[in-house]
Amino acid sequence: MLWHFHYPLPWPLHPEDYELDRLGGCENALVLVARGLARRGHEVTVFTNCRTAGIQDGVRWSPSDLQPVEMPDVAVAVRFEAAVREIAPRRGKRSIFWMLDGDVRGAISFSRIMRGRGCSIVLASESMWHRARRHGLRSPMNIIPLPVEVERYGPGKSRTPACLYSSVPDRGLDVALSIWPDIHSRVPDAQLWITSRREPAPLRRSRGMSAHPKPHLPPSNVVDFGSLPRAQLIELQRAAWMGLYPCRFEEMFCLTVAESAVAGTPSVTTRAAALQERVDDGRTGFLIPGSIDDDETKRQFVDRAVAVLDNERLRDELGEAARDKAHEWSVKVVARAWEDLAS
């Protein structure tokens, strides 16, 4: 089948940056789904703001202002209203809108413009589905999770008594650092590892992420790795005892927690939005209710983190269950779900 993905970004998307961990979660998902479909024998072109046209990992990347010549079997508008306008003249046999975040405007535009059979919306989580319904969206919707490269994580390895924070700073790093002295005082050997993805500046501004700047790091057993290449990030995820993610952002999927789960690393995170879908409370990790800025919520984060750090059997049970659940997010499984939808 011939697939066209349209993603008219206002900032550059270079697929090679996936390995440098310089892309946002939406862009990572696009790269992996396109690769997964190509590996299953499909002809895939992504029209986006790429550096140069060419083929990488079986996927053709093309500037978004270059109009396709052939009519695709499947035309996918990714995330934005502008993408819907791009596929409208060449909607293909199947037309799909891929809603990758909490912004429903593109999905609403798609429902209005792309009427008729063969049109559907793909969401990454039940949280997205409920949000779309609250905004009056009644078009056919299908939940397909975001992909993770499960096969790259391999079997378990020796681990270090460390809590890993691996999201962008604005989503709760200030809280992780504020509660760390309490955790460290109760588990003196533990470390806090920090690695933060670099999201494009326009994206950070659009999310209002300047309200919580990265705080000054305290000296006690805190290691800031900065932004790491993906291979090194995977090694940290596999080596940490647990993920510590007090999150103030309304996650619509959360690759941070999903990747840790694939590594067999349980997470202690917030009971909010799609985080409740990524973590089965008490079985694959722990969910803490309430605002992360409240003292009681912070205390619960400390208590749960200490409980995981202090109990090897609990860590192993949580990590094994998390890894088992995470296979449903593998690239092969996700690509097959896209294939089934388009058939």
N, C-alpha and C positions, 0 to 999 in steps of 0.2 A: 504494500500500500504506500501511496505517496502522502506524506504528512508535511504540512506547513504550520509552524509555530510563529506567531507574530507578537513581538514584545518590544514596542517602541519606547525604549528607555530614554530619559533625559540625560543619563550619564553612561559612560562606556561599559560594555559587558564583554570581557575577553574570556573565552572558555578556559584558556590556559591558567587563568587566575584561580580556578577551582583548587588546584594543587597548592596554591600559596595561601589559601583560606582568606582571600580578599573579596569574596563575593558575599552578598547577603543570602539569607536562607531561601528566598524566592528564586534567586539566580542559581543557587546550588541545585535546587530541585529541577529547574529547567534543564540544566546541563545533564543531570543524571537520567531524567526521563527520556530526553532526546537520545542519549547514548544507549539506553536500555532498549528502545524501539529499534534503533539501528542494528544492534546486535541480534535482534530477533528477525532481521532480514528486511526491515522496512526502509524506504528511502525518506530521509528526514532532512528538512531544511528549516533553519531558524533565522527569521528576519529580525534583526535587532541592531542596536548601536555598537557594532563590533569594530575592532581595529582594522582588520583586513578580511576580505572574503577568502574562503578556503574550506577544506575538509579536515576536521579533527575528530579522531575516534569514530569515524564512519558518519559523522554528522556534517552537513554543509552549513556553514555560517555565512550569512549575507547581510549587507547593510539594509536597514529597515526601509530606506527610501527607494530601494530597488524592487520594483513590482514583479511578482512571479509571472512567468510566461504560461506555465501549465496550470490547469485546474486540478487541485489536489483531491485526493479521496477524503482527507480529513483536514479541515482548517481550524486551527486553535488560536483564539484570541486570548492573550495572556494578561490578566490583571487589570488592564487599563481600558477606559472608554475608547481611546485612540486606536487600540488594537481591534476593537469591534468594527470601527470604521474602515480599517484596513482589510478585514476579511469580508465585509459586506458585499463588495462587487464580485468576489470569487469565493463563495461560501463553501464550495465543495459538496461532496455527497453527504458528509457529516460536518456539522459546525458545532464547535465546543467553546464555551468560555471557561477559562481556568481561573478561578478565584483563589488567589494565593495569600490574601491577608483579610483584614476585617473591613475593608472598604467595599461596599456593595454597589457603588455607582456603576462600575463596569458591567456587573451582572444585570443590573436593572436596564441599562442601555442595550445589552445583548438581548434581553427578553423582549424589549420593545421593537428592535430593528429586525432581529433574526427569528421571525415567526415561522411556524410550520414544522413538518416532520424532520427528523434528523438533527434537531438542535437540542443541546443539553448543556448543563452547567456542571463542572467538576469542582468539588469542595474538598478540602484536606481534613476536615474534622466535623464532628457533630456540633461543636461550638459555632463553626461557620454556618452550618445548616440552620441552627436556631436564630442566628443573627440575620440571615437572609430572610427567614420567615417573618421575623419581627418587622422587617422593612417592607413587607408586603410582597415579596418575591414568591411566585407560584409556579414558575417554570420547572420542568423536570430537572432534578438535581441528583448527582451521584457523588458519594464520598469515596475518594481514592487517597490514601495517605501519601505523604511526601516520602521520597526514597532515601535510604541510607545504604552505603556500601558494606553490607554485612560481611561479605567474604574477606574484606581487608582487615578485619579485627582478629580473626583467627582464634585459637584456643587461649585459655587463661595464661597469665604470666605472673611472675613474682610481683608483689604489690608493696606500696609504700604507705605508711599511715598519713594519708593526705586527703584533704577535702578540695575538690576542684570546682572553681567558678570559671566557666568558659563561654559566657555570653558577653554582649556589649556592656560596657560599664554602667550605662544609664538605667539598666533594667533592675538594678539592685545590688551592685557591687558595694555601694556605700554602706548598706545594711550588713552585708556579709563581713565587711571589715569592722563594723561597729560591734558585732557580736563575737568576733573572733577571739578577743582577749578572754572572754568567759569560757569559750570552748577550749582554748589553749591552756587555761589554768587548771581545767579538769582532766585534760589529756595532754600532758606536757610534751610528749613525743610527736604530736600531730603537727602537720604543716598545712597552710592554706596556699594552694596553687592557683594562680590567676593567669588566664590567657583570654584575650578579648579580640573578637573579630573586628576588622576595620570596615565598617559600612560606609558607602559613599556619602559625602557631606550633604548633597541634596536630600538623601533619604533621612539622615539624622535630623535635618532642619524640618522636614515634613512631619516628623513624629514629635517634634518639640522636645528633643532629647537634651537640650542644653540645661534643663532645670536641675539635673543631678550630675554635675561634673565628676570626673574620676577623682576620688579623695587621695590625700597623701597616705602612702602605705606605712603602717606601723612596722617596727623592726622585728617583732617576735614571730619567728617561724612563718613568715609570709614570703613567697617567691612569686615575683611578677615576670612571667615569661613573655609578655607582650603578645604580638601577633605571630603565630607559628605556621610554618608549612604544614599541610594536612597530615603528612606522615608522622611528624613529631606530635601534632595534636592527638592523633590516634594513640600514640604511645602513652601520652599522659592520661588519656581517658581509660586506657587498659591498666595503668599502674595505680591510679588513685583508689582509695578505699571507698569513697563515696563522692557524689556530686552535691554541692551546697548551693542552692539557687533560690534565695529569697527574692521573688520576682514581683515587681510592681507593674509590669507590662501585661496587657491582656493578650496572651499568646493564643494564636489561632492554630498552631500545631506544636511547635517547640522542638526544633532539631537538636538543641542543646541537650535536652533530657533524653531524646530518642537515641542519639549517638552514644551517650553514656550507658544506656540500657543495652545497646548492642555490644558494648565492651564488657557487659556483666557488672557494671558499676551502678549501684542503686543511688537514687537521688532523694534528697530531702528538699521539698520545694513547696510552692504555694498552692492552696486549694482554689484555683481560679481558672475559668475558661478551659482551654484544651489541655492544660496541665493535668486535669482530672482524668483525661483520656490517656495520657502518656504514662501515668503512674497509677497502679492499683494499690491503694493505700493499705499498708501493712503487709503487702505481698511482694511488690516489686520496688518499694520505697515508701516514703511517708509524705503525706500532704498536710500542710499546716493551714488552718483556717485563719481568716482575719487579715487586716492590713499589715504589711511588713513594717510599717512605721509605728505601730502600736507596741508598747513595752511588753504586753502579755504575749503577743505573737512572736516577738524576738525571743522571749524566754522559752517558748515552746520549740523554736528552731534550735536553740542551744541544747535543750534536753534531748531532742530527737537525734541531733548530730552526735552528741556524746554517747547516746545509747548504741548507735551504729558503730562508732569508733571503738567502743569498749567490748563489743560482743562479736567475736569472729564467726561464730556459728550463724548469728543473725545476718551478718554481712554476706556470708556465702549463700544462705537461703534466698535472701532478697536478690542478690546478683544473678543467681542461676535462674530465678523466675523472671527477672527482667530480660535476660538474654533470650529465654524461650519465647517470650511475648514479642520481642523485637524482630523476629524473622518475618513477621507480616509486613514489615517496612522495607524489605530487601528490594534492590533495584529490579531483580527478575520478577518478583511478585507484583510490584507496582506497574512495571511495563506491561505485564500480561493483563492487568486490570484495564489499562488504557486500551490495549488491543481488543479486549472483549467488548468494551464500550463502543468501539468504532465498528465492530463487525456487524 
